[in-house]
Amino acid sequence: MGKQLLWKGGCLCGLIRFEAEGQPGFPHSCSCRMCQRATGALTATWVEFDRAKVRWTGEGGAPSLYRSSEKSTRAFCPQCGSSLGAVDDAPVIALLTGCFDAPHRLPLKPLSHSYRSGRPRWWHVTVD
């Protein structure tokens, strides 16, 4: 049997940490106003894991949650305010790629992009 993938990451201050097992799914970027406001970035980039494959391992336990839409709840650190992702009503947790300890190692292809029209005209997102 092959080696099980284990991805680690957390918030800016380190209070909230996570481990996610397996292959990240649905690499996705989004430029909608909700994602922009939740992250403070023009484009948010996510990968998804089955909820049962994500463990909150830091001293702070699970992140704080804010119900942001009918289908999703945003996860963030109550101490430093870092956005961590979204806990969807589907059995999925979408984690922001910038929160991973080694984001450059995440398999992000193929990457889809939602709400391209929500980005400023000067902001160009290239998806191969």
MOPAC internal coordinates of N, CA, C and O (Angstrom, degrees):
PM7 1SCF
backbone

  N    0.0000 0     0.00 0     0.00 0    0    0    0
  C    1.4545 1     0.00 0     0.00 0    1    0    0
  C    1.5296 1   108.90 1     0.00 0    2    1    0
  O    1.2310 1   119.96 1   -39.50 1    3    2    1
  N    1.3389 1   117.69 1   140.50 1    3    2    1
  C    1.4573 1   122.49 1  -177.99 1    5    3    2
  C    1.5123 1   112.43 1   -74.12 1    6    5    3
  O    1.2310 1   121.83 1   -13.73 1    7    6    5
  N    1.2999 1   114.10 1   166.27 1    7    6    5
  C    1.4630 1   121.54 1   179.13 1    9    7    6
  C    1.5335 1   110.64 1   -67.14 1   10    9    7
  O    1.2310 1   120.57 1   -46.68 1   11   10    9
  N    1.3123 1   116.52 1   133.32 1   11   10    9
  C    1.4603 1   121.85 1   178.56 1   13   11   10
  C    1.5240 1   109.53 1   -76.41 1   14   13   11
  O    1.2310 1   120.12 1   -50.30 1   15   14   13
  N    1.3262 1   117.37 1   129.70 1   15   14   13
  C    1.4572 1   121.47 1   177.90 1   17   15   14
  C    1.5216 1   109.68 1   -72.60 1   18   17   15
  O    1.2310 1   120.76 1   -45.21 1   19   18   17
  N    1.3293 1   116.15 1   134.79 1   19   18   17
  C    1.4621 1   121.52 1   176.03 1   21   19   18
  C    1.5164 1   107.79 1  -132.44 1   22   21   19
  O    1.2310 1   121.16 1   -61.33 1   23   22   21
  N    1.3135 1   115.38 1   118.67 1   23   22   21
  C    1.4577 1   122.59 1  -179.15 1   25   23   22
  C    1.5182 1   108.54 1  -106.37 1   26   25   23
  O    1.2310 1   120.29 1   -44.25 1   27   26   25
  N    1.3313 1   117.06 1   135.75 1   27   26   25
  C    1.4657 1   121.12 1  -179.51 1   29   27   26
  C    1.5171 1   109.89 1  -123.87 1   30   29   27
  O    1.2310 1   121.46 1   -26.20 1   31   30   29
  N    1.3254 1   114.82 1   153.80 1   31   30   29
  C    1.4503 1   119.81 1   177.92 1   33   31   30
  C    1.5111 1   111.01 1  -174.81 1   34   33   31
  O    1.2310 1   121.04 1     7.93 1   35   34   33
  N    1.3301 1   115.61 1  -172.07 1   35   34   33
  C    1.4498 1   119.81 1   179.84 1   37   35   34
  C    1.5118 1   112.32 1   174.18 1   38   37   35
  O    1.2310 1   121.75 1     7.73 1   39   38   37
  N    1.3145 1   114.26 1  -172.27 1   39   38   37
  C    1.4564 1   122.24 1  -176.68 1   41   39   38
  C    1.5309 1   111.26 1   -84.11 1   42   41   39
  O    1.2310 1   120.59 1    -2.46 1   43   42   41
  N    1.2964 1   116.49 1   177.54 1   43   42   41
  C    1.4581 1   123.71 1  -178.04 1   45   43   42
  C    1.5274 1   112.54 1   -61.42 1   46   45   43
  O    1.2310 1   119.74 1   137.11 1   47   46   45
  N    1.3230 1   118.10 1   -42.89 1   47   46   45
  C    1.4738 1   120.63 1  -176.29 1   49   47   46
  C    1.5228 1   113.03 1   -88.02 1   50   49   47
  O    1.2310 1   119.77 1   167.45 1   51   50   49
  N    1.3297 1   118.04 1   -12.55 1   51   50   49
  C    1.4600 1   121.85 1   178.33 1   53   51   50
  C    1.5157 1   115.40 1    89.02 1   54   53   51
  O    1.2310 1   119.53 1   178.47 1   55   54   53
  N    1.3227 1   118.51 1    -1.53 1   55   54   53
  C    1.4675 1   121.23 1   179.69 1   57   55   54
  C    1.5286 1   111.41 1   -64.44 1   58   57   55
  O    1.2310 1   120.50 1   137.46 1   59   58   57
  N    1.3305 1   116.66 1   -42.54 1   59   58   57
  C    1.4610 1   122.08 1   179.63 1   61   59   58
  C    1.5294 1   108.23 1  -104.16 1   62   61   59
  O    1.2310 1   120.64 1   -59.21 1   63   62   61
  N    1.3115 1   116.38 1   120.79 1   63   62   61
  C    1.4630 1   123.30 1   178.25 1   65   63   62
  C    1.5238 1   108.05 1  -126.44 1   66   65   63
  O    1.2310 1   120.97 1   -25.28 1   67   66   65
  N    1.3323 1   115.74 1   154.72 1   67   66   65
  C    1.4533 1   119.56 1   177.49 1   69   67   66
  C    1.5161 1   110.60 1  -139.91 1   70   69   67
  O    1.2310 1   122.02 1   -20.30 1   71   70   69
  N    1.3297 1   113.74 1   159.70 1   71   70   69
  C    1.4493 1   123.31 1   168.64 1   73   71   70
  C    1.5215 1   106.20 1  -130.63 1   74   73   71
  O    1.2310 1   120.69 1   -45.40 1   75   74   73
  N    1.3198 1   116.29 1   134.60 1   75   74   73
  C    1.4627 1   121.74 1   179.00 1   77   75   74
  C    1.5244 1   107.76 1  -127.25 1   78   77   75
  O    1.2310 1   121.19 1   -50.86 1   79   78   77
  N    1.3184 1   115.32 1   129.14 1   79   78   77
  C    1.4692 1   121.11 1  -177.83 1   81   79   78
  C    1.5123 1   111.45 1   -98.80 1   82   81   79
  O    1.2310 1   121.27 1   -36.58 1   83   82   81
  N    1.3304 1   115.17 1   143.42 1   83   82   81
  C    1.4500 1   120.92 1   171.42 1   85   83   82
  C    1.5092 1   113.76 1    98.00 1   86   85   83
  O    1.2310 1   122.21 1     9.26 1   87   86   85
  N    1.3100 1   113.37 1  -170.74 1   87   86   85
  C    1.4594 1   121.38 1  -178.46 1   89   87   86
  C    1.5226 1   109.66 1   -81.90 1   90   89   87
  O    1.2310 1   119.66 1   -55.07 1   91   90   89
  N    1.3422 1   118.26 1   124.93 1   91   90   89
  C    1.4701 1   119.70 1   176.32 1   93   91   90
  C    1.5228 1   109.72 1   -62.73 1   94   93   91
  O    1.2310 1   120.82 1   -39.79 1   95   94   93
  N    1.3201 1   116.04 1   140.21 1   95   94   93
  C    1.4535 1   120.97 1  -179.44 1   97   95   94
  C    1.5099 1   112.46 1  -111.68 1   98   97   95
  O    1.2310 1   120.99 1   -16.67 1   99   98   97
  N    1.3081 1   115.71 1   163.33 1   99   98   97
  C    1.4621 1   125.51 1   173.41 1  101   99   98
  C    1.5312 1   113.13 1    43.43 1  102  101   99
  O    1.2310 1   119.55 1  -117.73 1  103  102  101
  N    1.3456 1   118.46 1    62.27 1  103  102  101
  C    1.4670 1   119.13 1   174.67 1  105  103  102
  C    1.5263 1   108.28 1   -61.86 1  106  105  103
  O    1.2310 1   120.81 1   -51.25 1  107  106  105
  N    1.3200 1   116.06 1   128.75 1  107  106  105
  C    1.4550 1   120.43 1  -166.34 1  109  107  106
  C    1.5248 1   109.95 1  -150.47 1  110  109  107
  O    1.2310 1   120.53 1   -39.38 1  111  110  109
  N    1.3035 1   116.59 1   140.62 1  111  110  109
  C    1.4577 1   120.22 1   171.30 1  113  111  110
  C    1.5243 1   108.20 1  -121.81 1  114  113  111
  O    1.2310 1   121.31 1   -24.54 1  115  114  113
  N    1.3209 1   115.09 1   155.46 1  115  114  113
  C    1.4680 1   120.18 1  -174.74 1  117  115  114
  C    1.5217 1   110.10 1  -147.41 1  118  117  115
  O    1.2310 1   120.91 1   -41.13 1  119  118  117
  N    1.3213 1   115.86 1   138.87 1  119  118  117
  C    1.4597 1   122.05 1   177.62 1  121  119  118
  C    1.5221 1   112.05 1  -119.62 1  122  121  119
  O    1.2310 1   120.06 1  -152.94 1  123  122  121
  N    1.3389 1   117.49 1    27.06 1  123  122  121
  C    1.4727 1   119.53 1   177.43 1  125  123  122
  C    1.5310 1   109.24 1   -72.74 1  126  125  123
  O    1.2310 1   120.39 1   -19.27 1  127  126  125
  N    1.3086 1   116.86 1   160.73 1  127  126  125
  C    1.4698 1   121.28 1  -178.53 1  129  127  126
  C    1.5245 1   111.53 1   -63.15 1  130  129  127
  O    1.2310 1   119.73 1   145.52 1  131  130  129
  N    1.3322 1   118.13 1   -34.48 1  131  130  129
  C    1.4623 1   119.99 1  -179.84 1  133  131  130
  C    1.5344 1   109.96 1   -63.97 1  134  133  131
  O    1.2310 1   120.24 1   133.29 1  135  134  133
  N    1.3270 1   117.15 1   -46.71 1  135  134  133
  C    1.4709 1   120.25 1   178.68 1  137  135  134
  C    1.5234 1   110.94 1   -65.50 1  138  137  135
  O    1.2310 1   120.47 1   140.88 1  139  138  137
  N    1.3387 1   116.71 1   -39.12 1  139  138  137
  C    1.4591 1   119.76 1   178.79 1  141  139  138
  C    1.5253 1   110.93 1   -61.77 1  142  141  139
  O    1.2310 1   120.44 1   135.51 1  143  142  141
  N    1.3089 1   116.76 1   -44.49 1  143  142  141
  C    1.4714 1   119.42 1  -179.15 1  145  143  142
  C    1.5229 1   112.32 1   -71.97 1  146  145  143
  O    1.2310 1   120.15 1   144.14 1  147  146  145
  N    1.3124 1   117.31 1   -35.86 1  147  146  145
  C    1.4663 1   120.72 1  -178.97 1  149  147  146
  C    1.5289 1   112.02 1   -68.72 1  150  149  147
  O    1.2310 1   120.68 1   146.38 1  151  150  149
  N    1.3406 1   116.31 1   -33.62 1  151  150  149
  C    1.4676 1   119.60 1  -175.41 1  153  151  150
  C    1.5219 1   113.81 1  -106.14 1  154  153  151
  O    1.2310 1   119.98 1   159.34 1  155  154  153
  N    1.3229 1   117.64 1   -20.66 1  155  154  153
  C    1.4566 1   120.47 1  -175.07 1  157  155  154
  C    1.5255 1   112.16 1    78.47 1  158  157  155
  O    1.2310 1   120.05 1  -169.33 1  159  158  157
  N    1.3225 1   117.52 1    10.67 1  159  158  157
  C    1.4567 1   122.76 1  -179.20 1  161  159  158
  C    1.5247 1   109.80 1  -116.80 1  162  161  159
  O    1.2310 1   120.62 1   -24.48 1  163  162  161
  N    1.3216 1   116.42 1   155.52 1  163  162  161
  C    1.4614 1   120.23 1   178.51 1  165  163  162
  C    1.5178 1   111.97 1   -69.72 1  166  165  163
  O    1.2310 1   120.69 1   151.28 1  167  166  165
  N    1.3114 1   116.28 1   -28.72 1  167  166  165
  C    1.4543 1   121.58 1   179.23 1  169  167  166
  C    1.5208 1   108.68 1  -139.80 1  170  169  167
  O    1.2310 1   120.61 1   -48.64 1  171  170  169
  N    1.3109 1   116.44 1   131.36 1  171  170  169
  C    1.4689 1   122.12 1   175.47 1  173  171  170
  C    1.5290 1   107.68 1  -103.25 1  174  173  171
  O    1.2310 1   120.86 1   -37.42 1  175  174  173
  N    1.3278 1   115.96 1   142.58 1  175  174  173
  C    1.4585 1   120.51 1   178.23 1  177  175  174
  C    1.5179 1   108.81 1  -123.53 1  178  177  175
  O    1.2310 1   120.64 1   -48.54 1  179  178  177
  N    1.3354 1   116.39 1   131.46 1  179  178  177
  C    1.4528 1   123.49 1  -172.35 1  181  179  178
  C    1.5194 1   111.70 1  -128.11 1  182  181  179
  O    1.2310 1   121.11 1   -21.48 1  183  182  181
  N    1.3009 1   115.49 1   158.52 1  183  182  181
  C    1.4682 1   122.78 1   162.19 1  185  183  182
  C    1.5229 1   106.29 1  -134.53 1  186  185  183
  O    1.2310 1   121.02 1   -28.11 1  187  186  185
  N    1.3082 1   115.66 1   151.89 1  187  186  185
  C    1.4588 1   120.41 1  -175.48 1  189  187  186
  C    1.5258 1   112.07 1  -110.73 1  190  189  187
  O    1.2310 1   121.55 1   -31.62 1  191  190  189
  N    1.3234 1   114.63 1   148.38 1  191  190  189
  C    1.4569 1   122.98 1   173.73 1  193  191  190
  C    1.5192 1   108.34 1  -135.34 1  194  193  191
  O    1.2310 1   120.82 1   -30.85 1  195  194  193
  N    1.3144 1   116.04 1   149.15 1  195  194  193
  C    1.4568 1   120.61 1   171.75 1  197  195  194
  C    1.5309 1   107.28 1   -58.27 1  198  197  195
  O    1.2310 1   120.71 1   -43.76 1  199  198  197
  N    1.3054 1   116.25 1   136.24 1  199  198  197
  C    1.4679 1   121.14 1  -176.96 1  201  199  198
  C    1.5298 1   112.32 1   -54.47 1  202  201  199
  O    1.2310 1   120.27 1   144.44 1  203  202  201
  N    1.3186 1   117.09 1   -35.56 1  203  202  201
  C    1.4681 1   121.17 1  -179.30 1  205  203  202
  C    1.5260 1   112.20 1   -69.80 1  206  205  203
  O    1.2310 1   119.89 1   166.58 1  207  206  205
  N    1.3307 1   117.81 1   -13.42 1  207  206  205
  C    1.4651 1   121.94 1  -178.25 1  209  207  206
  C    1.5317 1   112.96 1   -98.87 1  210  209  207
  O    1.2310 1   120.12 1  -176.48 1  211  210  209
  N    1.3391 1   117.38 1     3.52 1  211  210  209
  C    1.4674 1   121.71 1   179.57 1  213  211  210
  C    1.5249 1   109.02 1  -112.18 1  214  213  211
  O    1.2310 1   120.96 1   -51.05 1  215  214  213
  N    1.3230 1   115.77 1   128.95 1  215  214  213
  C    1.4724 1   121.93 1   176.52 1  217  215  214
  C    1.5228 1   109.26 1  -121.57 1  218  217  215
  O    1.2310 1   121.20 1   -43.46 1  219  218  217
  N    1.3152 1   115.31 1   136.54 1  219  218  217
  C    1.4648 1   120.91 1   175.89 1  221  219  218
  C    1.5233 1   106.18 1   -91.52 1  222  221  219
  O    1.2310 1   120.12 1   -67.25 1  223  222  221
  N    1.3107 1   117.37 1   112.75 1  223  222  221
  C    1.4637 1   121.80 1  -168.23 1  225  223  222
  C    1.5230 1   114.45 1  -110.21 1  226  225  223
  O    1.2310 1   119.23 1   170.55 1  227  226  225
  N    1.2916 1   119.08 1    -9.45 1  227  226  225
  C    1.4660 1   121.50 1  -175.43 1  229  227  226
  C    1.5177 1   112.93 1   -76.78 1  230  229  227
  O    1.2310 1   121.53 1    -9.36 1  231  230  229
  N    1.3074 1   114.67 1   170.64 1  231  230  229
  C    1.4650 1   123.08 1   179.10 1  233  231  230
  C    1.5300 1   111.85 1   -56.17 1  234  233  231
  O    1.2310 1   120.51 1   148.07 1  235  234  233
  N    1.3281 1   116.63 1   -31.93 1  235  234  233
  C    1.4584 1   121.22 1  -178.48 1  237  235  234
  C    1.5194 1   114.65 1   -81.57 1  238  237  235
  O    1.2310 1   120.03 1   175.02 1  239  238  237
  N    1.3285 1   117.55 1    -4.98 1  239  238  237
  C    1.4621 1   120.03 1  -178.64 1  241  239  238
  C    1.5087 1   111.36 1    71.06 1  242  241  239
  O    1.2310 1   120.57 1    38.58 1  243  242  241
  N    1.3189 1   116.51 1  -141.42 1  243  242  241
  C    1.4688 1   121.63 1  -179.82 1  245  243  242
  C    1.5298 1   110.03 1   -72.40 1  246  245  243
  O    1.2310 1   120.39 1   -27.76 1  247  246  245
  N    1.3289 1   116.85 1   152.24 1  247  246  245
  C    1.4667 1   119.90 1   179.00 1  249  247  246
  C    1.5263 1   111.83 1   -71.47 1  250  249  247
  O    1.2310 1   121.18 1   -14.03 1  251  250  249
  N    1.3088 1   115.34 1   165.97 1  251  250  249
  C    1.4571 1   120.52 1   170.38 1  253  251  250
  C    1.5205 1   107.78 1   -72.75 1  254  253  251
  O    1.2310 1   120.81 1   -25.09 1  255  254  253
  N    1.3336 1   116.06 1   154.91 1  255  254  253
  C    1.4598 1   120.69 1  -175.62 1  257  255  254
  C    1.5210 1   110.94 1  -127.48 1  258  257  255
  O    1.2310 1   121.26 1   -34.08 1  259  258  257
  N    1.3310 1   115.20 1   145.92 1  259  258  257
  C    1.4568 1   122.10 1   174.91 1  261  259  258
  C    1.5248 1   107.75 1  -133.29 1  262  261  259
  O    1.2310 1   120.65 1   -57.98 1  263  262  261
  N    1.3178 1   116.36 1   122.02 1  263  262  261
  C    1.4715 1   121.43 1   179.61 1  265  263  262
  C    1.5259 1   107.75 1   -72.16 1  266  265  263
  O    1.2310 1   120.46 1   -70.69 1  267  266  265
  N    1.3388 1   116.72 1   109.31 1  267  266  265
  C    1.4594 1   121.30 1  -172.79 1  269  267  266
  C    1.5282 1   114.14 1  -101.74 1  270  269  267
  O    1.2310 1   120.05 1   162.32 1  271  270  269
  N    1.3228 1   117.51 1   -17.68 1  271  270  269
  C    1.4599 1   120.27 1   179.44 1  273  271  270
  C    1.5209 1   108.86 1  -158.95 1  274  273  271
  O    1.2310 1   120.84 1     0.37 1  275  274  273
  N    1.3243 1   116.00 1  -179.63 1  275  274  273
  C    1.4638 1   120.11 1  -179.95 1  277  275  274
  C    1.5209 1   112.76 1   -65.50 1  278  277  275
  O    1.2310 1   120.19 1   158.13 1  279  278  277
  N    1.3526 1   117.25 1   -21.87 1  279  278  277
  C    1.4540 1   120.28 1  -173.37 1  281  279  278
  C    1.5246 1   114.66 1  -116.65 1  282  281  279
  O    1.2310 1   120.13 1   175.69 1  283  282  281
  N    1.3276 1   117.37 1    -4.31 1  283  282  281
  C    1.4573 1   117.59 1  -170.94 1  285  283  282
  C    1.5265 1   113.05 1  -148.47 1  286  285  283
  O    1.2310 1   121.85 1   -23.56 1  287  286  285
  N    1.3181 1   114.07 1   156.44 1  287  286  285
  C    1.4574 1   123.37 1   178.64 1  289  287  286
  C    1.5226 1   107.69 1  -129.96 1  290  289  287
  O    1.2310 1   119.69 1   -50.66 1  291  290  289
  N    1.3139 1   118.19 1   129.34 1  291  290  289
  C    1.4659 1   122.53 1  -179.90 1  293  291  290
  C    1.5289 1   110.01 1   -83.19 1  294  293  291
  O    1.2310 1   121.30 1   -39.20 1  295  294  293
  N    1.3305 1   115.12 1   140.80 1  295  294  293
  C    1.4607 1   122.13 1  -179.52 1  297  295  294
  C    1.5316 1   108.79 1  -109.43 1  298  297  295
  O    1.2310 1   120.85 1   -43.51 1  299  298  297
  N    1.3413 1   115.97 1   136.49 1  299  298  297
  C    1.4630 1   120.13 1  -178.42 1  301  299  298
  C    1.5234 1   110.23 1  -153.63 1  302  301  299
  O    1.2310 1   121.06 1   -18.18 1  303  302  301
  N    1.3211 1   115.57 1   161.82 1  303  302  301
  C    1.4641 1   120.63 1   178.14 1  305  303  302
  C    1.5229 1   109.53 1   -81.49 1  306  305  303
  O    1.2310 1   119.82 1   -50.28 1  307  306  305
  N    1.3390 1   117.95 1   129.72 1  307  306  305
  C    1.4581 1   119.91 1  -179.79 1  309  307  306
  C    1.5312 1   112.41 1   -73.12 1  310  309  307
  O    1.2310 1   120.02 1   164.26 1  311  310  309
  N    1.3193 1   117.57 1   -15.74 1  311  310  309
  C    1.4617 1   120.93 1  -177.72 1  313  311  310
  C    1.5302 1   112.62 1   -92.05 1  314  313  311
  O    1.2310 1   120.07 1   126.83 1  315  314  313
  N    1.3342 1   117.47 1   -53.17 1  315  314  313
  C    1.4687 1   119.81 1  -176.47 1  317  315  314
  C    1.5215 1   113.09 1  -102.03 1  318  317  315
  O    1.2310 1   119.97 1   167.75 1  319  318  317
  N    1.3444 1   117.67 1   -12.25 1  319  318  317
  C    1.4546 1   121.65 1   177.48 1  321  319  318
  C    1.5139 1   114.99 1    84.17 1  322  321  319
  O    1.2310 1   119.65 1  -178.40 1  323  322  321
  N    1.3163 1   118.27 1     1.60 1  323  322  321
  C    1.4715 1   120.61 1  -179.08 1  325  323  322
  C    1.5226 1   111.81 1   -58.53 1  326  325  323
  O    1.2310 1   120.82 1   -46.50 1  327  326  325
  N    1.3285 1   116.04 1   133.50 1  327  326  325
  C    1.4569 1   120.99 1   171.93 1  329  327  326
  C    1.5164 1   108.41 1   -75.12 1  330  329  327
  O    1.2310 1   120.28 1   -44.25 1  331  330  329
  N    1.3256 1   117.07 1   135.75 1  331  330  329
  C    1.4593 1   122.00 1  -179.83 1  333  331  330
  C    1.5175 1   112.62 1  -113.23 1  334  333  331
  O    1.2310 1   120.23 1   152.47 1  335  334  333
  N    1.3102 1   117.17 1   -27.53 1  335  334  333
  C    1.4462 1   119.62 1  -179.45 1  337  335  334
  C    1.5095 1   112.07 1   155.47 1  338  337  335
  O    1.2310 1   121.80 1    28.10 1  339  338  337
  N    1.3233 1   114.17 1  -151.90 1  339  338  337
  C    1.4624 1   121.13 1  -178.24 1  341  339  338
  C    1.5184 1   109.21 1  -137.16 1  342  341  339
  O    1.2310 1   121.30 1   -44.49 1  343  342  341
  N    1.3155 1   115.12 1   135.51 1  343  342  341
  C    1.4558 1   121.89 1   174.54 1  345  343  342
  C    1.5234 1   105.31 1  -101.04 1  346  345  343
  O    1.2310 1   121.22 1   -79.66 1  347  346  345
  N    1.3219 1   115.27 1   100.34 1  347  346  345
  C    1.4562 1   120.23 1  -175.65 1  349  347  346
  C    1.5246 1   111.43 1   -77.89 1  350  349  347
  O    1.2310 1   120.75 1   -22.42 1  351  350  349
  N    1.3348 1   116.17 1   157.58 1  351  350  349
  C    1.4556 1   120.31 1   176.57 1  353  351  350
  C    1.5236 1   110.77 1   -65.46 1  354  353  351
  O    1.2310 1   120.64 1   147.88 1  355  354  353
  N    1.3352 1   116.38 1   -32.12 1  355  354  353
  C    1.4662 1   119.29 1   171.41 1  357  355  354
  C    1.5314 1   105.17 1   -64.03 1  358  357  355
  O    1.2310 1   119.61 1   -18.82 1  359  358  357
  N    1.2960 1   118.35 1   161.18 1  359  358  357
  C    1.4765 1   118.52 1  -176.94 1  361  359  358
  C    1.5303 1   112.12 1   -74.36 1  362  361  359
  O    1.2310 1   121.16 1  -125.55 1  363  362  361
  N    1.3432 1   115.38 1    54.45 1  363  362  361
  C    1.4562 1   121.32 1  -174.54 1  365  363  362
  C    1.5233 1   110.42 1  -133.05 1  366  365  363
  O    1.2310 1   121.07 1   -36.10 1  367  366  365
  N    1.3379 1   115.56 1   143.90 1  367  366  365
  C    1.4624 1   121.59 1   169.39 1  369  367  366
  C    1.5210 1   106.22 1  -118.80 1  370  369  367
  O    1.2310 1   120.94 1   -56.94 1  371  370  369
  N    1.3165 1   115.81 1   123.06 1  371  370  369
  C    1.4647 1   121.79 1   177.38 1  373  371  370
  C    1.5242 1   107.17 1   -98.12 1  374  373  371
  O    1.2310 1   120.54 1   -61.73 1  375  374  373
  N    1.3277 1   116.57 1   118.27 1  375  374  373
  C    1.4589 1   121.35 1  -178.06 1  377  375  374
  C    1.5236 1   109.83 1  -104.82 1  378  377  375
  O    1.2310 1   120.66 1   -44.65 1  379  378  377
  N    1.3252 1   116.34 1   135.35 1  379  378  377
  C    1.4564 1   121.20 1   178.70 1  381  379  378
  C    1.5239 1   109.51 1   -68.78 1  382  381  379
  O    1.2310 1   120.87 1   -46.71 1  383  382  381
  N    1.3101 1   115.94 1   133.29 1  383  382  381
  C    1.4634 1   119.86 1  -173.37 1  385  383  382
  C    1.5291 1   112.91 1   -63.46 1  386  385  383
  O    1.2310 1   119.75 1   150.08 1  387  386  385
  N    1.3126 1   118.08 1   -29.92 1  387  386  385
  C    1.4588 1   120.92 1   179.94 1  389  387  386
  C    1.5166 1   114.08 1   -68.15 1  390  389  387
  O    1.2310 1   120.08 1   166.51 1  391  390  389
  N    1.3240 1   117.46 1   -13.49 1  391  390  389
  C    1.4677 1   121.95 1   179.86 1  393  391  390
  C    1.5244 1   113.00 1   -85.38 1  394  393  391
  O    1.2310 1   120.05 1   168.13 1  395  394  393
  N    1.3262 1   117.51 1   -11.87 1  395  394  393
  C    1.4607 1   120.37 1  -178.11 1  397  395  394
  C    1.5240 1   110.43 1   -76.59 1  398  397  395
  O    1.2310 1   120.78 1   -32.28 1  399  398  397
  N    1.3196 1   116.11 1   147.72 1  399  398  397
  C    1.4590 1   120.59 1   177.67 1  401  399  398
  C    1.5207 1   111.71 1   -64.10 1  402  401  399
  O    1.2310 1   120.08 1   147.65 1  403  402  401
  N    1.3110 1   117.44 1   -32.35 1  403  402  401
  C    1.4761 1   122.23 1  -179.65 1  405  403  402
  C    1.5319 1   109.31 1  -131.38 1  406  405  403
  O    1.2310 1   119.90 1  -112.02 1  407  406  405
  N    1.3456 1   117.80 1    67.98 1  407  406  405
  C    1.4644 1   119.72 1  -176.62 1  409  407  406
  C    1.5235 1   113.13 1   -62.30 1  410  409  407
  O    1.2310 1   120.40 1   153.44 1  411  410  409
  N    1.3080 1   116.84 1   -26.56 1  411  410  409
  C    1.4681 1   120.58 1  -179.59 1  413  411  410
  C    1.5305 1   112.10 1   -67.92 1  414  413  411
  O    1.2310 1   119.85 1   165.53 1  415  414  413
  N    1.3188 1   117.89 1   -14.47 1  415  414  413
  C    1.4647 1   121.26 1   179.76 1  417  415  414
  C    1.5325 1   112.89 1   -93.29 1  418  417  415
  O    1.2310 1   120.01 1   170.13 1  419  418  417
  N    1.3187 1   117.59 1    -9.87 1  419  418  417
  C    1.4642 1   120.41 1  -179.12 1  421  419  418
  C    1.5291 1   110.37 1   -66.83 1  422  421  419
  O    1.2310 1   120.11 1   -43.64 1  423  422  421
  N    1.3187 1   117.40 1   136.36 1  423  422  421
  C    1.4688 1   120.36 1   175.53 1  425  423  422
  C    1.5292 1   109.25 1   -79.07 1  426  425  423
  O    1.2310 1   120.40 1   -76.71 1  427  426  425
  N    1.3204 1   116.83 1   103.29 1  427  426  425
  C    1.4642 1   121.11 1  -174.25 1  429  427  426
  C    1.5242 1   113.58 1  -106.70 1  430  429  427
  O    1.2310 1   120.00 1  -160.75 1  431  430  429
  N    1.2983 1   117.61 1    19.25 1  431  430  429
  C    1.4622 1   119.91 1   177.32 1  433  431  430
  C    1.5147 1   108.46 1  -121.62 1  434  433  431
  O    1.2310 1   120.16 1   -42.72 1  435  434  433
  N    1.3072 1   117.30 1   137.28 1  435  434  433
  C    1.4634 1   126.15 1    -1.58 1  437  435  434
  C    1.5301 1   110.45 1   -78.06 1  438  437  435
  O    1.2310 1   120.49 1   -36.51 1  439  438  437
  N    1.3084 1   116.67 1   143.49 1  439  438  437
  C    1.4600 1   123.43 1  -179.21 1  441  439  438
  C    1.5213 1   108.61 1  -107.87 1  442  441  439
  O    1.2310 1   120.92 1   -54.29 1  443  442  441
  N    1.3335 1   115.84 1   125.71 1  443  442  441
  C    1.4613 1   119.21 1   175.12 1  445  443  442
  C    1.5257 1   108.63 1   -97.92 1  446  445  443
  O    1.2310 1   120.31 1   -19.08 1  447  446  445
  N    1.3289 1   117.02 1   160.92 1  447  446  445
  C    1.4646 1   120.86 1  -178.92 1  449  447  446
  C    1.5255 1   109.13 1  -137.07 1  450  449  447
  O    1.2310 1   121.24 1   -54.70 1  451  450  449
  N    1.3313 1   115.24 1   125.30 1  451  450  449
  C    1.4643 1   121.42 1   178.80 1  453  451  450
  C    1.5273 1   110.56 1  -103.41 1  454  453  451
  O    1.2310 1   121.29 1   -28.10 1  455  454  453
  N    1.3052 1   115.14 1   151.90 1  455  454  453
  C    1.4636 1   122.76 1   174.38 1  457  455  454
  C    1.5287 1   112.79 1    56.94 1  458  457  455
  O    1.2310 1   120.80 1  -134.77 1  459  458  457
  N    1.3164 1   116.08 1    45.23 1  459  458  457
  C    1.4760 1   119.69 1   175.85 1  461  459  458
  C    1.5195 1   110.61 1   -56.06 1  462  461  459
  O    1.2310 1   120.21 1   146.01 1  463  462  461
  N    1.3248 1   117.21 1   -33.99 1  463  462  461
  C    1.4639 1   120.19 1  -178.18 1  465  463  462
  C    1.5260 1   111.77 1   -68.52 1  466  465  463
  O    1.2310 1   119.66 1   166.31 1  467  466  465
  N    1.3343 1   118.26 1   -13.69 1  467  466  465
  C    1.4558 1   121.62 1   178.72 1  469  467  466
  C    1.5116 1   114.08 1   -81.30 1  470  469  467
  O    1.2310 1   120.23 1   171.48 1  471  470  469
  N    1.3046 1   117.16 1    -8.52 1  471  470  469
  C    1.4581 1   120.23 1  -179.97 1  473  471  470
  C    1.5244 1   109.60 1   -86.33 1  474  473  471
  O    1.2310 1   119.98 1   -27.05 1  475  474  473
  N    1.3465 1   117.64 1   152.95 1  475  474  473
  C    1.4668 1   119.57 1   173.33 1  477  475  474
  C    1.5331 1   110.13 1   -61.58 1  478  477  475
  O    1.2310 1   119.91 1   -27.79 1  479  478  477
  N    1.3100 1   117.77 1   152.21 1  479  478  477
  C    1.4667 1   120.79 1  -176.97 1  481  479  478
  C    1.5238 1   112.71 1   -58.80 1  482  481  479
  O    1.2310 1   120.10 1   149.96 1  483  482  481
  N    1.3300 1   117.42 1   -30.04 1  483  482  481
  C    1.4626 1   120.03 1  -178.73 1  485  483  482
  C    1.5253 1   113.27 1   -80.50 1  486  485  483
  O    1.2310 1   119.60 1   169.47 1  487  486  485
  N    1.3400 1   118.36 1   -10.53 1  487  486  485
  C    1.4700 1   122.48 1  -178.59 1  489  487  486
  C    1.5167 1   108.62 1   -93.47 1  490  489  487
  O    1.2310 1   120.22 1   -67.09 1  491  490  489
  N    1.3100 1   117.19 1   112.91 1  491  490  489
  C    1.4570 1   121.79 1  -177.85 1  493  491  490
  C    1.5290 1   110.39 1  -111.41 1  494  493  491
  O    1.2310 1   121.28 1   -58.05 1  495  494  493
  N    1.3049 1   115.16 1   121.95 1  495  494  493
  C    1.4555 1   121.91 1   177.17 1  497  495  494
  C    1.5230 1   106.76 1  -105.51 1  498  497  495
  O    1.2310 1   120.72 1   -58.58 1  499  498  497
  N    1.2999 1   116.23 1   121.42 1  499  498  497
  C    1.4517 1   120.76 1   179.93 1  501  499  498
  C    1.5099 1   109.19 1  -102.04 1  502  501  499
  O    1.2310 1   120.95 1   -55.17 1  503  502  501
  N    1.3022 1   115.78 1   124.83 1  503  502  501
  C    1.4579 1   121.57 1   177.99 1  505  503  502
  C    1.5244 1   106.88 1  -118.20 1  506  505  503
  O    1.2310 1   121.12 1   -61.93 1  507  506  505
  N    1.3251 1   115.45 1   118.07 1  507  506  505
  C    1.4741 1   120.10 1  -179.58 1  509  507  506
  C    1.5121 1   111.22 1   -77.55 1  510  509  507
  O    1.2310 1   120.10 1   180.00 1  511  510  509

